[in-house]
């Protein structure tokens, strides 16, 4: 893409300012945040860009509709092996999986909200009765066990998950 880091930063700034200005979610397929009173299932944004020097930038907004009472339990955690950070991720206290993360020297990946998801009970039953994984657990496994982008992509794209992705 050859997009500068400055442009990526500007896009994220405009995105964030849309909520302050009161962006409307009446138009379908919006990727911007909604005013509080029009918020539906939540909007999440990840953006990937390549700098002129070939560096890949992965930006992630935590702007989904998580209740304020739970936001204080969202945190970043470093996963360390033999004194070295292997990967870092964002999770919610009590969740074993990750919402997004980065493997040192490898790749980054994120889960964004969708306006679909099925039944929580059906998802749990599918998880228990079949060899399906939850998306957050699979994301963590990919970061923990796969060294490269290609290996991570293969694991993530070839493993059945209970939620639609």
Phi and psi in radians as a Rosetta constraint file:
Dihedral C 1 N 2 CA 2 C 2 CIRCULARHARMONIC 0.999 0.35
Dihedral N 2 CA 2 C 2 N 3 CIRCULARHARMONIC 0.841 0.35
Dihedral C 2 N 3 CA 3 C 3 CIRCULARHARMONIC -1.752 0.35
Dihedral N 3 CA 3 C 3 N 4 CIRCULARHARMONIC 2.352 0.35
Dihedral C 3 N 4 CA 4 C 4 CIRCULARHARMONIC -1.256 0.35
Dihedral N 4 CA 4 C 4 N 5 CIRCULARHARMONIC 2.719 0.35
Dihedral C 4 N 5 CA 5 C 5 CIRCULARHARMONIC -1.072 0.35
Dihedral N 5 CA 5 C 5 N 6 CIRCULARHARMONIC -0.618 0.35
Dihedral C 5 N 6 CA 6 C 6 CIRCULARHARMONIC -1.052 0.35
Dihedral N 6 CA 6 C 6 N 7 CIRCULARHARMONIC -0.713 0.35
Dihedral C 6 N 7 CA 7 C 7 CIRCULARHARMONIC -1.165 0.35
Dihedral N 7 CA 7 C 7 N 8 CIRCULARHARMONIC -0.732 0.35
Dihedral C 7 N 8 CA 8 C 8 CIRCULARHARMONIC -1.061 0.35
Dihedral N 8 CA 8 C 8 N 9 CIRCULARHARMONIC -0.772 0.35
Dihedral C 8 N 9 CA 9 C 9 CIRCULARHARMONIC -1.084 0.35
Dihedral N 9 CA 9 C 9 N 10 CIRCULARHARMONIC -0.757 0.35
Dihedral C 9 N 10 CA 10 C 10 CIRCULARHARMONIC -1.087 0.35
Dihedral N 10 CA 10 C 10 N 11 CIRCULARHARMONIC -0.764 0.35
Dihedral C 10 N 11 CA 11 C 11 CIRCULARHARMONIC -1.043 0.35
Dihedral N 11 CA 11 C 11 N 12 CIRCULARHARMONIC -0.767 0.35
Dihedral C 11 N 12 CA 12 C 12 CIRCULARHARMONIC -1.173 0.35
Dihedral N 12 CA 12 C 12 N 13 CIRCULARHARMONIC -0.619 0.35
Dihedral C 12 N 13 CA 13 C 13 CIRCULARHARMONIC -1.141 0.35
Dihedral N 13 CA 13 C 13 N 14 CIRCULARHARMONIC -0.806 0.35
Dihedral C 13 N 14 CA 14 C 14 CIRCULARHARMONIC -1.057 0.35
Dihedral N 14 CA 14 C 14 N 15 CIRCULARHARMONIC -0.755 0.35
Dihedral C 14 N 15 CA 15 C 15 CIRCULARHARMONIC -0.985 0.35
Dihedral N 15 CA 15 C 15 N 16 CIRCULARHARMONIC -0.839 0.35
Dihedral C 15 N 16 CA 16 C 16 CIRCULARHARMONIC -1.146 0.35
Dihedral N 16 CA 16 C 16 N 17 CIRCULARHARMONIC -0.664 0.35
Dihedral C 16 N 17 CA 17 C 17 CIRCULARHARMONIC -1.244 0.35
Dihedral N 17 CA 17 C 17 N 18 CIRCULARHARMONIC -0.396 0.35
Dihedral C 17 N 18 CA 18 C 18 CIRCULARHARMONIC -1.015 0.35
Dihedral N 18 CA 18 C 18 N 19 CIRCULARHARMONIC -0.659 0.35
Dihedral C 18 N 19 CA 19 C 19 CIRCULARHARMONIC -1.202 0.35
Dihedral N 19 CA 19 C 19 N 20 CIRCULARHARMONIC -0.707 0.35
Dihedral C 19 N 20 CA 20 C 20 CIRCULARHARMONIC -1.081 0.35
Dihedral N 20 CA 20 C 20 N 21 CIRCULARHARMONIC -0.667 0.35
Dihedral C 20 N 21 CA 21 C 21 CIRCULARHARMONIC -1.391 0.35
Dihedral N 21 CA 21 C 21 N 22 CIRCULARHARMONIC -0.164 0.35
Dihedral C 21 N 22 CA 22 C 22 CIRCULARHARMONIC 1.510 0.35
Dihedral N 22 CA 22 C 22 N 23 CIRCULARHARMONIC 0.786 0.35
Dihedral C 22 N 23 CA 23 C 23 CIRCULARHARMONIC -1.006 0.35
Dihedral N 23 CA 23 C 23 N 24 CIRCULARHARMONIC 2.509 0.35
Dihedral C 23 N 24 CA 24 C 24 CIRCULARHARMONIC -1.692 0.35
Dihedral N 24 CA 24 C 24 N 25 CIRCULARHARMONIC 2.560 0.35
Dihedral C 24 N 25 CA 25 C 25 CIRCULARHARMONIC -1.864 0.35
Dihedral N 25 CA 25 C 25 N 26 CIRCULARHARMONIC 0.335 0.35
Dihedral C 25 N 26 CA 26 C 26 CIRCULARHARMONIC -1.181 0.35
Dihedral N 26 CA 26 C 26 N 27 CIRCULARHARMONIC -0.668 0.35
Dihedral C 26 N 27 CA 27 C 27 CIRCULARHARMONIC -1.224 0.35
Dihedral N 27 CA 27 C 27 N 28 CIRCULARHARMONIC 2.290 0.35
Dihedral C 27 N 28 CA 28 C 28 CIRCULARHARMONIC -1.265 0.35
Dihedral N 28 CA 28 C 28 N 29 CIRCULARHARMONIC 2.757 0.35
Dihedral C 28 N 29 CA 29 C 29 CIRCULARHARMONIC 1.148 0.35
Dihedral N 29 CA 29 C 29 N 30 CIRCULARHARMONIC 0.422 0.35
Dihedral C 29 N 30 CA 30 C 30 CIRCULARHARMONIC -1.230 0.35
Dihedral N 30 CA 30 C 30 N 31 CIRCULARHARMONIC 2.540 0.35
Dihedral C 30 N 31 CA 31 C 31 CIRCULARHARMONIC -1.920 0.35
Dihedral N 31 CA 31 C 31 N 32 CIRCULARHARMONIC 0.029 0.35
Dihedral C 31 N 32 CA 32 C 32 CIRCULARHARMONIC -1.571 0.35
Dihedral N 32 CA 32 C 32 N 33 CIRCULARHARMONIC 2.901 0.35
Dihedral C 32 N 33 CA 33 C 33 CIRCULARHARMONIC -1.237 0.35
Dihedral N 33 CA 33 C 33 N 34 CIRCULARHARMONIC 2.694 0.35
Dihedral C 33 N 34 CA 34 C 34 CIRCULARHARMONIC -1.806 0.35
Dihedral N 34 CA 34 C 34 N 35 CIRCULARHARMONIC 2.681 0.35
Dihedral C 34 N 35 CA 35 C 35 CIRCULARHARMONIC -1.073 0.35
Dihedral N 35 CA 35 C 35 N 36 CIRCULARHARMONIC 2.660 0.35
Dihedral C 35 N 36 CA 36 C 36 CIRCULARHARMONIC -0.917 0.35
Dihedral N 36 CA 36 C 36 N 37 CIRCULARHARMONIC -0.730 0.35
Dihedral C 36 N 37 CA 37 C 37 CIRCULARHARMONIC -1.304 0.35
Dihedral N 37 CA 37 C 37 N 38 CIRCULARHARMONIC -0.217 0.35
Dihedral C 37 N 38 CA 38 C 38 CIRCULARHARMONIC -1.929 0.35
Dihedral N 38 CA 38 C 38 N 39 CIRCULARHARMONIC 0.086 0.35
Dihedral C 38 N 39 CA 39 C 39 CIRCULARHARMONIC -1.144 0.35
Dihedral N 39 CA 39 C 39 N 40 CIRCULARHARMONIC 2.316 0.35
Dihedral C 39 N 40 CA 40 C 40 CIRCULARHARMONIC -1.742 0.35
Dihedral N 40 CA 40 C 40 N 41 CIRCULARHARMONIC -2.205 0.35
Dihedral C 40 N 41 CA 41 C 41 CIRCULARHARMONIC -1.268 0.35
Dihedral N 41 CA 41 C 41 N 42 CIRCULARHARMONIC -0.151 0.35
Dihedral C 41 N 42 CA 42 C 42 CIRCULARHARMONIC 1.933 0.35
Dihedral N 42 CA 42 C 42 N 43 CIRCULARHARMONIC 2.580 0.35
Dihedral C 42 N 43 CA 43 C 43 CIRCULARHARMONIC -2.050 0.35
Dihedral N 43 CA 43 C 43 N 44 CIRCULARHARMONIC 2.371 0.35
Dihedral C 43 N 44 CA 44 C 44 CIRCULARHARMONIC -2.202 0.35
Dihedral N 44 CA 44 C 44 N 45 CIRCULARHARMONIC 2.593 0.35
Dihedral C 44 N 45 CA 45 C 45 CIRCULARHARMONIC -2.363 0.35
Dihedral N 45 CA 45 C 45 N 46 CIRCULARHARMONIC 2.298 0.35
Dihedral C 45 N 46 CA 46 C 46 CIRCULARHARMONIC -2.212 0.35
Dihedral N 46 CA 46 C 46 N 47 CIRCULARHARMONIC 2.533 0.35
Dihedral C 46 N 47 CA 47 C 47 CIRCULARHARMONIC -2.417 0.35
Dihedral N 47 CA 47 C 47 N 48 CIRCULARHARMONIC 2.427 0.35
Dihedral C 47 N 48 CA 48 C 48 CIRCULARHARMONIC -2.157 0.35
Dihedral N 48 CA 48 C 48 N 49 CIRCULARHARMONIC 2.335 0.35
Dihedral C 48 N 49 CA 49 C 49 CIRCULARHARMONIC -2.499 0.35
Dihedral N 49 CA 49 C 49 N 50 CIRCULARHARMONIC 2.721 0.35
Dihedral C 49 N 50 CA 50 C 50 CIRCULARHARMONIC -1.976 0.35
Dihedral N 50 CA 50 C 50 N 51 CIRCULARHARMONIC 2.195 0.35
Dihedral C 50 N 51 CA 51 C 51 CIRCULARHARMONIC -1.301 0.35
Dihedral N 51 CA 51 C 51 N 52 CIRCULARHARMONIC 2.878 0.35
Dihedral C 51 N 52 CA 52 C 52 CIRCULARHARMONIC -1.002 0.35
Dihedral N 52 CA 52 C 52 N 53 CIRCULARHARMONIC -0.525 0.35
Dihedral C 52 N 53 CA 53 C 53 CIRCULARHARMONIC -1.494 0.35
Dihedral N 53 CA 53 C 53 N 54 CIRCULARHARMONIC 0.080 0.35
Dihedral C 53 N 54 CA 54 C 54 CIRCULARHARMONIC 1.639 0.35
Dihedral N 54 CA 54 C 54 N 55 CIRCULARHARMONIC -0.113 0.35
Dihedral C 54 N 55 CA 55 C 55 CIRCULARHARMONIC -1.170 0.35
Dihedral N 55 CA 55 C 55 N 56 CIRCULARHARMONIC 2.337 0.35
Dihedral C 55 N 56 CA 56 C 56 CIRCULARHARMONIC -1.651 0.35
Dihedral N 56 CA 56 C 56 N 57 CIRCULARHARMONIC 2.291 0.35
Dihedral C 56 N 57 CA 57 C 57 CIRCULARHARMONIC -1.981 0.35
Dihedral N 57 CA 57 C 57 N 58 CIRCULARHARMONIC 2.291 0.35
Dihedral C 57 N 58 CA 58 C 58 CIRCULARHARMONIC -2.137 0.35
Dihedral N 58 CA 58 C 58 N 59 CIRCULARHARMONIC 1.938 0.35
Dihedral C 58 N 59 CA 59 C 59 CIRCULARHARMONIC -1.802 0.35
Dihedral N 59 CA 59 C 59 N 60 CIRCULARHARMONIC 2.568 0.35
Dihedral C 59 N 60 CA 60 C 60 CIRCULARHARMONIC -2.476 0.35
Dihedral N 60 CA 60 C 60 N 61 CIRCULARHARMONIC 2.173 0.35
Dihedral C 60 N 61 CA 61 C 61 CIRCULARHARMONIC -1.682 0.35
Dihedral N 61 CA 61 C 61 N 62 CIRCULARHARMONIC 2.382 0.35
Dihedral C 61 N 62 CA 62 C 62 CIRCULARHARMONIC -1.721 0.35
Dihedral N 62 CA 62 C 62 N 63 CIRCULARHARMONIC 1.148 0.35
Dihedral C 62 N 63 CA 63 C 63 CIRCULARHARMONIC -1.977 0.35
Dihedral N 63 CA 63 C 63 N 64 CIRCULARHARMONIC 0.484 0.35
Dihedral C 63 N 64 CA 64 C 64 CIRCULARHARMONIC -1.408 0.35
Dihedral N 64 CA 64 C 64 N 65 CIRCULARHARMONIC 3.025 0.35
Dihedral C 64 N 65 CA 65 C 65 CIRCULARHARMONIC -1.501 0.35
Dihedral N 65 CA 65 C 65 N 66 CIRCULARHARMONIC 0.842 0.35
Dihedral C 65 N 66 CA 66 C 66 CIRCULARHARMONIC -1.267 0.35
Dihedral N 66 CA 66 C 66 N 67 CIRCULARHARMONIC 2.288 0.35
Dihedral C 66 N 67 CA 67 C 67 CIRCULARHARMONIC -1.008 0.35
Dihedral N 67 CA 67 C 67 N 68 CIRCULARHARMONIC 2.531 0.35
Dihedral C 67 N 68 CA 68 C 68 CIRCULARHARMONIC -0.989 0.35
Dihedral N 68 CA 68 C 68 N 69 CIRCULARHARMONIC -0.546 0.35
Dihedral C 68 N 69 CA 69 C 69 CIRCULARHARMONIC -1.126 0.35
Dihedral N 69 CA 69 C 69 N 70 CIRCULARHARMONIC -0.427 0.35
Dihedral C 69 N 70 CA 70 C 70 CIRCULARHARMONIC -1.685 0.35
Dihedral N 70 CA 70 C 70 N 71 CIRCULARHARMONIC -0.354 0.35
Dihedral C 70 N 71 CA 71 C 71 CIRCULARHARMONIC -1.005 0.35
Dihedral N 71 CA 71 C 71 N 72 CIRCULARHARMONIC -0.570 0.35
Dihedral C 71 N 72 CA 72 C 72 CIRCULARHARMONIC -1.208 0.35
Dihedral N 72 CA 72 C 72 N 73 CIRCULARHARMONIC -0.190 0.35
Dihedral C 72 N 73 CA 73 C 73 CIRCULARHARMONIC -1.745 0.35
Dihedral N 73 CA 73 C 73 N 74 CIRCULARHARMONIC 0.114 0.35
Dihedral C 73 N 74 CA 74 C 74 CIRCULARHARMONIC -1.550 0.35
Dihedral N 74 CA 74 C 74 N 75 CIRCULARHARMONIC 2.282 0.35
Dihedral C 74 N 75 CA 75 C 75 CIRCULARHARMONIC -2.681 0.35
Dihedral N 75 CA 75 C 75 N 76 CIRCULARHARMONIC 2.837 0.35
Dihedral C 75 N 76 CA 76 C 76 CIRCULARHARMONIC -1.652 0.35
Dihedral N 76 CA 76 C 76 N 77 CIRCULARHARMONIC 2.514 0.35
Dihedral C 76 N 77 CA 77 C 77 CIRCULARHARMONIC -2.365 0.35
Dihedral N 77 CA 77 C 77 N 78 CIRCULARHARMONIC 2.409 0.35
Dihedral C 77 N 78 CA 78 C 78 CIRCULARHARMONIC -1.663 0.35
Dihedral N 78 CA 78 C 78 N 79 CIRCULARHARMONIC 2.288 0.35
Dihedral C 78 N 79 CA 79 C 79 CIRCULARHARMONIC -1.758 0.35
Dihedral N 79 CA 79 C 79 N 80 CIRCULARHARMONIC 2.037 0.35
Dihedral C 79 N 80 CA 80 C 80 CIRCULARHARMONIC -1.975 0.35
Dihedral N 80 CA 80 C 80 N 81 CIRCULARHARMONIC 2.391 0.35
Dihedral C 80 N 81 CA 81 C 81 CIRCULARHARMONIC -2.300 0.35
Dihedral N 81 CA 81 C 81 N 82 CIRCULARHARMONIC 2.179 0.35
Dihedral C 81 N 82 CA 82 C 82 CIRCULARHARMONIC 0.937 0.35
Dihedral N 82 CA 82 C 82 N 83 CIRCULARHARMONIC 0.726 0.35
Dihedral C 82 N 83 CA 83 C 83 CIRCULARHARMONIC 1.402 0.35
Dihedral N 83 CA 83 C 83 N 84 CIRCULARHARMONIC -0.022 0.35
Dihedral C 83 N 84 CA 84 C 84 CIRCULARHARMONIC -2.008 0.35
Dihedral N 84 CA 84 C 84 N 85 CIRCULARHARMONIC 2.416 0.35
Dihedral C 84 N 85 CA 85 C 85 CIRCULARHARMONIC -1.241 0.35
Dihedral N 85 CA 85 C 85 N 86 CIRCULARHARMONIC 2.104 0.35
Dihedral C 85 N 86 CA 86 C 86 CIRCULARHARMONIC -1.550 0.35
Dihedral N 86 CA 86 C 86 N 87 CIRCULARHARMONIC -0.772 0.35
Dihedral C 86 N 87 CA 87 C 87 CIRCULARHARMONIC -2.713 0.35
Dihedral N 87 CA 87 C 87 N 88 CIRCULARHARMONIC 2.855 0.35
Dihedral C 87 N 88 CA 88 C 88 CIRCULARHARMONIC -2.301 0.35
Dihedral N 88 CA 88 C 88 N 89 CIRCULARHARMONIC 2.470 0.35
Dihedral C 88 N 89 CA 89 C 89 CIRCULARHARMONIC -2.572 0.35
Dihedral N 89 CA 89 C 89 N 90 CIRCULARHARMONIC 2.914 0.35
Dihedral C 89 N 90 CA 90 C 90 CIRCULARHARMONIC -1.922 0.35
Dihedral N 90 CA 90 C 90 N 91 CIRCULARHARMONIC 2.361 0.35
Dihedral C 90 N 91 CA 91 C 91 CIRCULARHARMONIC -2.569 0.35
Dihedral N 91 CA 91 C 91 N 92 CIRCULARHARMONIC -3.141 0.35
Dihedral C 91 N 92 CA 92 C 92 CIRCULARHARMONIC -2.016 0.35
Dihedral N 92 CA 92 C 92 N 93 CIRCULARHARMONIC 2.413 0.35
Dihedral C 92 N 93 CA 93 C 93 CIRCULARHARMONIC -0.848 0.35
Dihedral N 93 CA 93 C 93 N 94 CIRCULARHARMONIC 2.229 0.35
Dihedral C 93 N 94 CA 94 C 94 CIRCULARHARMONIC 1.667 0.35
Dihedral N 94 CA 94 C 94 N 95 CIRCULARHARMONIC -0.257 0.35
Dihedral C 94 N 95 CA 95 C 95 CIRCULARHARMONIC -1.599 0.35
Dihedral N 95 CA 95 C 95 N 96 CIRCULARHARMONIC 2.199 0.35
Dihedral C 95 N 96 CA 96 C 96 CIRCULARHARMONIC -1.357 0.35
Dihedral N 96 CA 96 C 96 N 97 CIRCULARHARMONIC -0.536 0.35
Dihedral C 96 N 97 CA 97 C 97 CIRCULARHARMONIC -1.382 0.35
Dihedral N 97 CA 97 C 97 N 98 CIRCULARHARMONIC -3.069 0.35
Dihedral C 97 N 98 CA 98 C 98 CIRCULARHARMONIC -2.178 0.35
Dihedral N 98 CA 98 C 98 N 99 CIRCULARHARMONIC 2.624 0.35
Dihedral C 98 N 99 CA 99 C 99 CIRCULARHARMONIC -1.503 0.35
Dihedral N 99 CA 99 C 99 N 100 CIRCULARHARMONIC -0.640 0.35
Dihedral C 99 N 100 CA 100 C 100 CIRCULARHARMONIC -2.833 0.35
Dihedral N 100 CA 100 C 100 N 101 CIRCULARHARMONIC 2.873 0.35
Dihedral C 100 N 101 CA 101 C 101 CIRCULARHARMONIC -2.984 0.35
Dihedral N 101 CA 101 C 101 N 102 CIRCULARHARMONIC 3.079 0.35
Dihedral C 101 N 102 CA 102 C 102 CIRCULARHARMONIC -2.450 0.35
Dihedral N 102 CA 102 C 102 N 103 CIRCULARHARMONIC 2.247 0.35
Dihedral C 102 N 103 CA 103 C 103 CIRCULARHARMONIC -1.600 0.35
Dihedral N 103 CA 103 C 103 N 104 CIRCULARHARMONIC 2.226 0.35
Dihedral C 103 N 104 CA 104 C 104 CIRCULARHARMONIC -0.984 0.35
Dihedral N 104 CA 104 C 104 N 105 CIRCULARHARMONIC 2.142 0.35
Dihedral C 104 N 105 CA 105 C 105 CIRCULARHARMONIC 1.224 0.35
Dihedral N 105 CA 105 C 105 N 106 CIRCULARHARMONIC 0.187 0.35
Dihedral C 105 N 106 CA 106 C 106 CIRCULARHARMONIC -2.130 0.35
Dihedral N 106 CA 106 C 106 N 107 CIRCULARHARMONIC -1.425 0.35
Dihedral C 106 N 107 CA 107 C 107 CIRCULARHARMONIC -2.802 0.35
Dihedral N 107 CA 107 C 107 N 108 CIRCULARHARMONIC 2.930 0.35
Dihedral C 107 N 108 CA 108 C 108 CIRCULARHARMONIC -2.244 0.35
Dihedral N 108 CA 108 C 108 N 109 CIRCULARHARMONIC 2.739 0.35
Dihedral C 108 N 109 CA 109 C 109 CIRCULARHARMONIC -2.693 0.35
Dihedral N 109 CA 109 C 109 N 110 CIRCULARHARMONIC 2.604 0.35
Dihedral C 109 N 110 CA 110 C 110 CIRCULARHARMONIC -2.499 0.35
Dihedral N 110 CA 110 C 110 N 111 CIRCULARHARMONIC 2.717 0.35
Dihedral C 110 N 111 CA 111 C 111 CIRCULARHARMONIC -1.882 0.35
Dihedral N 111 CA 111 C 111 N 112 CIRCULARHARMONIC 2.214 0.35
Dihedral C 111 N 112 CA 112 C 112 CIRCULARHARMONIC -1.970 0.35
Dihedral N 112 CA 112 C 112 N 113 CIRCULARHARMONIC 2.683 0.35
Dihedral C 112 N 113 CA 113 C 113 CIRCULARHARMONIC -1.216 0.35
Dihedral N 113 CA 113 C 113 N 114 CIRCULARHARMONIC 2.616 0.35
Dihedral C 113 N 114 CA 114 C 114 CIRCULARHARMONIC -2.296 0.35
Dihedral N 114 CA 114 C 114 N 115 CIRCULARHARMONIC 2.803 0.35
Dihedral C 114 N 115 CA 115 C 115 CIRCULARHARMONIC -1.504 0.35
Dihedral N 115 CA 115 C 115 N 116 CIRCULARHARMONIC 0.526 0.35
Dihedral C 115 N 116 CA 116 C 116 CIRCULARHARMONIC -2.477 0.35
Dihedral N 116 CA 116 C 116 N 117 CIRCULARHARMONIC 2.921 0.35
Dihedral C 116 N 117 CA 117 C 117 CIRCULARHARMONIC 3.022 0.35
Dihedral N 117 CA 117 C 117 N 118 CIRCULARHARMONIC -0.266 0.35
Dihedral C 117 N 118 CA 118 C 118 CIRCULARHARMONIC 1.315 0.35
Dihedral N 118 CA 118 C 118 N 119 CIRCULARHARMONIC -2.928 0.35
Dihedral C 118 N 119 CA 119 C 119 CIRCULARHARMONIC -1.543 0.35
Dihedral N 119 CA 119 C 119 N 120 CIRCULARHARMONIC 2.302 0.35
Dihedral C 119 N 120 CA 120 C 120 CIRCULARHARMONIC -1.052 0.35
Dihedral N 120 CA 120 C 120 N 121 CIRCULARHARMONIC -0.721 0.35
Dihedral C 120 N 121 CA 121 C 121 CIRCULARHARMONIC -1.116 0.35
Dihedral N 121 CA 121 C 121 N 122 CIRCULARHARMONIC -0.782 0.35
Dihedral C 121 N 122 CA 122 C 122 CIRCULARHARMONIC -1.103 0.35
Dihedral N 122 CA 122 C 122 N 123 CIRCULARHARMONIC -0.695 0.35
Dihedral C 122 N 123 CA 123 C 123 CIRCULARHARMONIC -1.059 0.35
Dihedral N 123 CA 123 C 123 N 124 CIRCULARHARMONIC -0.758 0.35
Dihedral C 123 N 124 CA 124 C 124 CIRCULARHARMONIC -1.128 0.35
Dihedral N 124 CA 124 C 124 N 125 CIRCULARHARMONIC -0.778 0.35
Dihedral C 124 N 125 CA 125 C 125 CIRCULARHARMONIC -1.098 0.35
Dihedral N 125 CA 125 C 125 N 126 CIRCULARHARMONIC -0.703 0.35
Dihedral C 125 N 126 CA 126 C 126 CIRCULARHARMONIC -1.108 0.35
Dihedral N 126 CA 126 C 126 N 127 CIRCULARHARMONIC -0.727 0.35
Dihedral C 126 N 127 CA 127 C 127 CIRCULARHARMONIC -1.071 0.35
Dihedral N 127 CA 127 C 127 N 128 CIRCULARHARMONIC -0.737 0.35
Dihedral C 127 N 128 CA 128 C 128 CIRCULARHARMONIC -1.310 0.35
Dihedral N 128 CA 128 C 128 N 129 CIRCULARHARMONIC -0.722 0.35
Dihedral C 128 N 129 CA 129 C 129 CIRCULARHARMONIC -1.607 0.35
Dihedral N 129 CA 129 C 129 N 130 CIRCULARHARMONIC -0.208 0.35
Dihedral C 129 N 130 CA 130 C 130 CIRCULARHARMONIC -2.243 0.35
Dihedral N 130 CA 130 C 130 N 131 CIRCULARHARMONIC 2.999 0.35
Dihedral C 130 N 131 CA 131 C 131 CIRCULARHARMONIC -1.568 0.35
Dihedral N 131 CA 131 C 131 N 132 CIRCULARHARMONIC 0.881 0.35
Dihedral C 131 N 132 CA 132 C 132 CIRCULARHARMONIC -1.715 0.35
Dihedral N 132 CA 132 C 132 N 133 CIRCULARHARMONIC 2.756 0.35
Dihedral C 132 N 133 CA 133 C 133 CIRCULARHARMONIC -2.052 0.35
Dihedral N 133 CA 133 C 133 N 134 CIRCULARHARMONIC 2.773 0.35
Dihedral C 133 N 134 CA 134 C 134 CIRCULARHARMONIC -1.445 0.35
Dihedral N 134 CA 134 C 134 N 135 CIRCULARHARMONIC 2.627 0.35
Dihedral C 134 N 135 CA 135 C 135 CIRCULARHARMONIC -1.054 0.35
Dihedral N 135 CA 135 C 135 N 136 CIRCULARHARMONIC -0.699 0.35
Dihedral C 135 N 136 CA 136 C 136 CIRCULARHARMONIC -1.203 0.35
Dihedral N 136 CA 136 C 136 N 137 CIRCULARHARMONIC -0.621 0.35
Dihedral C 136 N 137 CA 137 C 137 CIRCULARHARMONIC -1.247 0.35
Dihedral N 137 CA 137 C 137 N 138 CIRCULARHARMONIC -0.687 0.35
Dihedral C 137 N 138 CA 138 C 138 CIRCULARHARMONIC -1.146 0.35
Dihedral N 138 CA 138 C 138 N 139 CIRCULARHARMONIC -0.691 0.35
Dihedral C 138 N 139 CA 139 C 139 CIRCULARHARMONIC -1.049 0.35
Dihedral N 139 CA 139 C 139 N 140 CIRCULARHARMONIC -0.787 0.35
Dihedral C 139 N 140 CA 140 C 140 CIRCULARHARMONIC -1.101 0.35
Dihedral N 140 CA 140 C 140 N 141 CIRCULARHARMONIC -0.761 0.35
Dihedral C 140 N 141 CA 141 C 141 CIRCULARHARMONIC -1.050 0.35
Dihedral N 141 CA 141 C 141 N 142 CIRCULARHARMONIC -0.726 0.35
Dihedral C 141 N 142 CA 142 C 142 CIRCULARHARMONIC -1.070 0.35
Dihedral N 142 CA 142 C 142 N 143 CIRCULARHARMONIC -0.788 0.35
Dihedral C 142 N 143 CA 143 C 143 CIRCULARHARMONIC -1.153 0.35
Dihedral N 143 CA 143 C 143 N 144 CIRCULARHARMONIC -0.597 0.35
Dihedral C 143 N 144 CA 144 C 144 CIRCULARHARMONIC -1.339 0.35
Dihedral N 144 CA 144 C 144 N 145 CIRCULARHARMONIC -0.599 0.35
Dihedral C 144 N 145 CA 145 C 145 CIRCULARHARMONIC -1.965 0.35
Dihedral N 145 CA 145 C 145 N 146 CIRCULARHARMONIC -0.269 0.35
Dihedral C 145 N 146 CA 146 C 146 CIRCULARHARMONIC -1.908 0.35
Dihedral N 146 CA 146 C 146 N 147 CIRCULARHARMONIC 2.235 0.35
Dihedral C 146 N 147 CA 147 C 147 CIRCULARHARMONIC -1.474 0.35
Dihedral N 147 CA 147 C 147 N 148 CIRCULARHARMONIC -0.464 0.35
Dihedral C 147 N 148 CA 148 C 148 CIRCULARHARMONIC -2.155 0.35
Dihedral N 148 CA 148 C 148 N 149 CIRCULARHARMONIC 2.857 0.35
Dihedral C 148 N 149 CA 149 C 149 CIRCULARHARMONIC -1.012 0.35
Dihedral N 149 CA 149 C 149 N 150 CIRCULARHARMONIC -0.841 0.35
Dihedral C 149 N 150 CA 150 C 150 CIRCULARHARMONIC -1.061 0.35
Dihedral N 150 CA 150 C 150 N 151 CIRCULARHARMONIC -0.740 0.35
Dihedral C 150 N 151 CA 151 C 151 CIRCULARHARMONIC -1.161 0.35
Dihedral N 151 CA 151 C 151 N 152 CIRCULARHARMONIC -0.744 0.35
Dihedral C 151 N 152 CA 152 C 152 CIRCULARHARMONIC -1.103 0.35
Dihedral N 152 CA 152 C 152 N 153 CIRCULARHARMONIC -0.761 0.35
Dihedral C 152 N 153 CA 153 C 153 CIRCULARHARMONIC -1.059 0.35
Dihedral N 153 CA 153 C 153 N 154 CIRCULARHARMONIC -0.749 0.35
Dihedral C 153 N 154 CA 154 C 154 CIRCULARHARMONIC -1.074 0.35
Dihedral N 154 CA 154 C 154 N 155 CIRCULARHARMONIC -0.828 0.35
Dihedral C 154 N 155 CA 155 C 155 CIRCULARHARMONIC -1.077 0.35
Dihedral N 155 CA 155 C 155 N 156 CIRCULARHARMONIC -0.820 0.35
Dihedral C 155 N 156 CA 156 C 156 CIRCULARHARMONIC -1.164 0.35
Dihedral N 156 CA 156 C 156 N 157 CIRCULARHARMONIC -0.601 0.35
Dihedral C 156 N 157 CA 157 C 157 CIRCULARHARMONIC -1.552 0.35
Dihedral N 157 CA 157 C 157 N 158 CIRCULARHARMONIC -0.218 0.35
Dihedral C 157 N 158 CA 158 C 158 CIRCULARHARMONIC -1.931 0.35
Dihedral N 158 CA 158 C 158 N 159 CIRCULARHARMONIC 0.043 0.35
Dihedral C 158 N 159 CA 159 C 159 CIRCULARHARMONIC -1.867 0.35
Dihedral N 159 CA 159 C 159 N 160 CIRCULARHARMONIC 2.276 0.35
Dihedral C 159 N 160 CA 160 C 160 CIRCULARHARMONIC -1.240 0.35
Dihedral N 160 CA 160 C 160 N 161 CIRCULARHARMONIC 2.343 0.35
Dihedral C 160 N 161 CA 161 C 161 CIRCULARHARMONIC -2.100 0.35
Dihedral N 161 CA 161 C 161 N 162 CIRCULARHARMONIC 2.682 0.35
Dihedral C 161 N 162 CA 162 C 162 CIRCULARHARMONIC -1.300 0.35
Dihedral N 162 CA 162 C 162 N 163 CIRCULARHARMONIC -0.544 0.35
Dihedral C 162 N 163 CA 163 C 163 CIRCULARHARMONIC -1.598 0.35
Dihedral N 163 CA 163 C 163 N 164 CIRCULARHARMONIC 2.579 0.35
Dihedral C 163 N 164 CA 164 C 164 CIRCULARHARMONIC -1.207 0.35
Dihedral N 164 CA 164 C 164 N 165 CIRCULARHARMONIC 2.314 0.35
